[in-house]
Amino acid sequence: MNTFTLPEGFIARSAALDDVDIVADLFKTYSLSTAGVEDLNAEETRNSWQSPGFNPDTDIRLVFTIDGHLAAYVEVWVNSKLPVHPFIWACVHPDFMGKGLGTYITYWGEERCRQVIDILPADLRLAARVASYSINQPARQLFEELNWTRLRSYYTMRTDMVSAPPIPVWSEGIELRPYTPENLRAVYSAHREAFRDHFGHVEVPFESGLEQFKHNLENDPQHDPSLWFIAWDGAEIAGYCLCRASSSSDHEAGYVNILGVRRAWRKHGLGLALLQYAFGEFHQRGQMHVELGVDANSLTGALRLYEKAGMHIHRQNDVFEKELRPGREVAVESL
């Protein structure tokens, strides 16, 4: 089979919004069989497909059996203003594994990533990335056979509260204020600064980054602005904790979506205080479990913070990379 030959007995096409429900069913079947969790429902999938710059017609490939059953899926994220690390996410229905579909959709994703070469400055490195559950050994074997290299791991961490969490201790001058939509630009500005120290960060124009930030958060079906906690020091945002009502993989658990502390306010316990405050809010709502995602080798020490807050590793995803064009690396890789 060459790189773009679809295995016999299958057909492939692009996607449209009408396909959201069947794709969400595939996601559920795949994640349950692979990791024992449900991941991404139809509403969350629809929100993802409607992200600025993402086009289901060009960025998604669906593979069906001849009689119409969805057998495999791949999406490619090249919608950044500087897509030096396009991201591929793909899955194969458990009933159709071992038939060459994983190879087909991975190669299709690589080719879609290569199409951004024409829009990138000629001196920049282009390297695609893909992720899978760490326990999915067939996926790991496939990526290695196709010359992908494991880059790093990301954890889903979890706390299981049997009692109310500790009351947070705030540094002098720090005031927690309710979020209002008028604060969105200021929150995003603080977020840009906080995440400049995270592995893989690529600086993008402010307005396009704000548009993506706003879409991802405000259109999320689990969006609840009463769970956005903003720590102010006078007129400046020192840190923030943006939560969603529940985790995609466990709707009984709360989810800390983004936690950030600006550089000048680090190492004073603000991150821990924000996290404990969020835990307390979820506990008051009757949610005894809270999850979040973290880089296993976080450059800012986030993993240590979460462990200090009583969280444990619940699940692991591995990220693989494949260089498609050598050049100058513009993403953050170290501090």
Buried (B, 14 or more C-beta within 10 A) or exposed (E): EEEEEBBEEBEBEEBEEEBBEBBBBBBBBBBEBBBEBBBBBBBBBBBBBEBEBBEBEEBBBBBBBEEEBBBBBBBBBBBBBBBBBBBBBBBBBEEBBEBBBBBBBBBBBBBBBBEBEEEBEEEBBBBBBBBBBBBBEEBBEBBEEBEBEEBBBBBBBBBEBEEEBEEBEBEEEBEBEEBEEEBBBBBBBBBBBBBEBBBBBBEBEEEBBBBBBBBBBEBBBBBBBEBBBBBBBEEEBBBBBBBBBBBBBBEEBBBBBBBBBBEEBBEBBBBBBBBBBBBBBBBEEEBBBBBBBBBBEBBBEBBEBBEEBBBEBBBBBBBBBBEBBEBEEBBBEEE
